[in-house]
């Protein structure tokens, strides 16, 4: 039979393990909701939760029994701080309070993963497909904690009434914040501004198409959707016409924001980025409709295409489209989407007084943690040094988590939109308030964290091969090339149908080879994957020989590397079968390694020209893969045909790769792009969203390498 000391050591070891598990749980939750979807992580969290509270309760009961037995055997024994069992009891109680506070934050961050729907594209119940399940286990845990505190109070007379009251209030703050977040979730799930928004926007966009509300600056909904603005029809939700026609309505539309900005008075006129943020927010709501699987009434619309081709109604100097601004709008839009689905802090559900109360709770928890830590230090509650380390580590963790939530909230675009909403709806009132004007201006300067980086040992486990790749910024030259190609393919009155009639690289072949358009690739239905790899090899060979550092060359090389990257690690975002693409890429890459191995004898003494000739000869052998032979042929032709005119070759490649990206970007694979947001975002997702807002939702039904009609 185990002795008391052995039992105490085993019990305390179990509590230490539970404390470490709780801290790990909070650390893991910073990866966002996607990590919490992993079955192994969910099982780990469930197991830790199941073991943690019963183990701690058993240890507290054992300590309390020993104290009572000791008191019964020796009525004159102290019940104060000199009794190690009493000290350990109250140390353990503080651990329970801190761990529950941390666990409730982590559980609320993972609320969405308890949903009936496994992805945002599968429904619109709850909050965009996520059914909100009340965390009964958290409420039960707080009820049990209250009972344990009630049992332990009589043996801590030495703590004093004030100190115990501070401890009780600090213990209740976690429960208060949990209740506040639950109330916010339930309120959001039933609101037209959040929970029912995707369904409302789907019906409203159909209404806009029918009423002609897509001309000039479209009447996209920005904010302020309420039940009083909505009516239900046989075809779904519709927005009441009086709400749209009322210039002072609580429902804010994009054209209203533009009118206020162009009026030349107020924050929207002074800070153009705030107007663009409103555009990003309205586009995010339209994107949610797509992610939730609703029909796209504006697909193929000439008006939406024109809106995008005009640079979303903000031209740069000289009437040219400002590519940086367009992609900045798209980045902010995807920030809203990524934060909505994956943020460990569900800020999107808070607004008005609820957000204010959440700030207050966080501040009080920080103050309470500092006060309780000071009490435990002054009163000498903690008996062992190792317990002090764990206690102060948990206190520091709670303080940092709550402080981070405050900072994230203040810097968040959700907060900016909440302030902007109040300003726009009550502009005449707030225009006279210099304090509000300063607050909104100051907040607009703060930048949120755009996307989570792929870092850490779990990157490959969570994100696959792409988790091992370093994220790189997109060159402005690439953005310019893509927009130039978009204007070329869909501009000048071209409809989506006429653009779809083109094949990728069509005009490139006309410019290069006249009637010999099929030499670089046969018109036999060959794959897009192989076409990408052929042109990637050709581009690399030209890059090796070229001395040009022109914008076209830089854009072509960046796009070439990026498309090859998609083939290698994100084939699900490309048109061909992902399994086939992986197999085909492995075959080609194995053959490339064999060629480079045979070519490696040149060493460091080999010149660039000699290396080019070696590689060209090696890749052109009959024994090499067809992709490598045709890529070598393409590279040789570019080098020889344009030896005196590298600029033309660079322009041909830049046009080809930009067209290729526009060709492969439209996709029905919504889940693939949602998962790309979780791993930090992909440039092809930006292009996918850009084309979506232009009404282009499907790839051209043509064969790469075929002739232009």
Secondary structure as UniProt FT lines:
FT   HELIX           4..29
FT   TURN            30..31
FT   HELIX           33..36
FT   HELIX           39..73
FT   TURN            75..76
FT   TURN            81..82
FT   HELIX           84..109
FT   HELIX           111..114
FT   HELIX           120..122
FT   TURN            128..129
FT   HELIX           136..153
FT   TURN            154..155
FT   HELIX           157..159
FT   HELIX           161..189
FT   TURN            192..196
FT   HELIX           197..211
FT   TURN            212..214
FT   STRAND          221..223
FT   HELIX           227..229
FT   STRAND          230..233
FT   TURN            234..235
FT   STRAND          236..239
FT   HELIX           241..245
FT   TURN            247..248
FT   STRAND          252..253
FT   HELIX           254..262
FT   TURN            263..264
FT   HELIX           267..270
FT   HELIX           272..291
FT   TURN            292..293
FT   TURN            297..300
FT   HELIX           302..309
FT   TURN            310..313
FT   HELIX           317..319
FT   HELIX           323..342
FT   HELIX           347..349
FT   HELIX           353..378
FT   TURN            379..380
FT   HELIX           385..411
FT   HELIX           413..425
FT   HELIX           427..430
FT   TURN            431..432
FT   HELIX           434..445
FT   TURN            457..458
FT   HELIX           459..463
FT   HELIX           464..468
FT   HELIX           476..490
FT   TURN            492..493
FT   HELIX           496..500
FT   TURN            504..505
FT   HELIX           506..513
FT   TURN            514..515
FT   TURN            523..525
FT   HELIX           528..545
FT   HELIX           551..569
FT   HELIX           571..573
FT   HELIX           578..599
FT   HELIX           600..605
FT   HELIX           608..619
FT   TURN            622..623
FT   HELIX           626..641
FT   TURN            642..644
FT   HELIX           646..665
FT   HELIX           670..678
FT   TURN            679..680
FT   HELIX           683..693
FT   TURN            694..695
FT   TURN            704..705
//
